[in-house]
Amino acid sequence: MTTAIQPQPGILDIALYQGGTAKIAGRDDAIKLSSNENPFGAGDLARQAYMRAGHELHRYPTTDHAALRAAIASRFGLDAGRIICGAGSDEVITFLCQAYAGPGDEVVYSQHGFLMYRISALAAGATPVVAPERDRTTDIDAILAACTDRTRLVFIANPNNPTGTMVPVSELERLADNLPAQALLVLDGAYAEYAEGYDGGAALADQRQNVVMTRTFSKLFGLGGLRVGWGYGPQHVIDVLSRVRGPFNLSTTQQDVAEAALSDDAHIARSLAENARMRAWLAERLNAIGVATDPSHANFVLARFRDAAQAEACNAALLADGLIVRKVDSYGLPECLRITIGDEAACRRVLYTITQFMERQA
Ligand SMILES: *Cc1c(COP(=O)(O)O)cnc(C)c1O
């Protein structure tokens, strides 16, 4: 480029985030299993709140999100004063990088970690640092080994996307205990609700000065299109993040619909139960036809093929049958396909297509 007008260093190193493919040309019956969305959509209470919100579109939203924070605090047993809400947890991740990492600072995440960590770190001018995983699972020793006196943030998605694997709370505790003093640990709990007996890191974020948890309404709560997420952590961190947050970052519609979704116990219970049932079913059936998966604690499975060519060929077979899953080469996993757990009909169609495909391979 020959212009003198240039962005900050790092910005041009950002590769644009590719969302899950949503359409197949020439088909209107495709099933989208590429973005880990709730196959049952938003619940009835959220839909009703959305309709009501239409009456208030001329009003500015609250700037403090008080009602939504109170509802989150009550549902998860947290302190409302230490919650910050964002336009998806992506925005909370952005706040963290903006507030804590700049030029010369390092942001650590794991090998197959969520791509937004790298994007947000580069956008803040910081240096992304990747720690290797062990068998597609976060390796706490490798994370600690990657830390230096320049490390400001460490991002761990637990369960991780796109692998679905997770590390136990005892390992997260060990990580928090051994981080350099200037580093903040961010536990991304986008899939926490799907992991049985896991609090998303809430207790750690509650007790430690160096741990923050992020959560979202995009997955279990079925509101990916609405863009609402939140963070929870020590008061000193929430006070900092609140300074970089735009006062009107969440519309009244976003706040009201998210609040309604939190109270929809029937929709939450059904979504969790069906996910657990079909996830176990799909993993077992895939395994039986020679397609390995790691134990998933989320709402997807990572199907592992012989090599990248076989994964690509299977992806083509799925597309030909109107099934859209996620290629994960950009996560360093070209031999894998990430398949969101759909409803039973969708899971059966996926299994049928992959079974036919594997029989042709034999
Ligand atoms: C989906 C996802 C999120 C959630 O993003 P939102 O901005 O809240 O929609 C966060 N982290 C990971 C690892 C995810 O997969």
Ligand as a Chemical Component Dictionary entry (heavy atoms), coordinates in Angstrom:
data_LIG
# 
_chem_comp.id                   LIG 
_chem_comp.type                 NON-POLYMER 
_chem_comp.pdbx_formal_charge   0 
_chem_comp.three_letter_code    LIG 
# 
loop_
_chem_comp_atom.comp_id 
_chem_comp_atom.atom_id 
_chem_comp_atom.alt_atom_id 
_chem_comp_atom.type_symbol 
_chem_comp_atom.charge 
_chem_comp_atom.model_Cartn_x 
_chem_comp_atom.model_Cartn_y 
_chem_comp_atom.model_Cartn_z 
_chem_comp_atom.pdbx_ordinal 
LIG C1 C1 C 0 -19.646 -19.288 20.880 1  
LIG C2 C2 C 0 -18.497 -18.950 21.756 2  
LIG C3 C3 C 0 -18.487 -17.786 22.512 3  
LIG C4 C4 C 0 -19.696 -16.918 22.566 4  
LIG O1 O1 O 0 -19.608 -15.837 21.766 5  
LIG P1 P1 P 0 -20.759 -14.748 21.866 6  
LIG O2 O2 O 0 -20.025 -13.512 21.465 7  
LIG O3 O3 O 0 -21.207 -14.689 23.283 8  
LIG O4 O4 O 0 -21.827 -15.158 20.929 9  
LIG C5 C5 C 0 -17.409 -17.502 23.327 10 
LIG N1 N1 N 0 -16.369 -18.364 23.399 11 
LIG C6 C6 C 0 -16.351 -19.504 22.711 12 
LIG C7 C7 C 0 -15.221 -20.440 22.880 13 
LIG C8 C8 C 0 -17.390 -19.826 21.845 14 
LIG O5 O5 O 0 -17.369 -20.954 21.138 15 
# 
loop_
_chem_comp_bond.comp_id 
_chem_comp_bond.atom_id_1 
_chem_comp_bond.atom_id_2 
_chem_comp_bond.value_order 
_chem_comp_bond.pdbx_ordinal 
LIG C1 C2 SING 1  
LIG C2 C3 SING 2  
LIG C2 C8 DOUB 3  
LIG C3 C4 SING 4  
LIG C3 C5 DOUB 5  
LIG C4 O1 SING 6  
LIG O1 P1 SING 7  
LIG P1 O2 DOUB 8  
LIG P1 O3 SING 9  
LIG P1 O4 SING 10 
LIG C5 N1 SING 11 
LIG N1 C6 DOUB 12 
LIG C6 C7 SING 13 
LIG C6 C8 SING 14 
LIG C8 O5 SING 15 
# 
